[in-house]
């Protein structure tokens, strides 16, 4: 299992950084959307 993960990571090394950035952007958008209703209740 670990060997397969290392092999996949070695093959897709050029797209690994862009995938990580995309995943981080999705997490930021998710957290922002979850906080929006709480901000609206404050008014």
Secondary structure as UniProt FT lines:
FT   HELIX           2..11
FT   HELIX           13..41
//
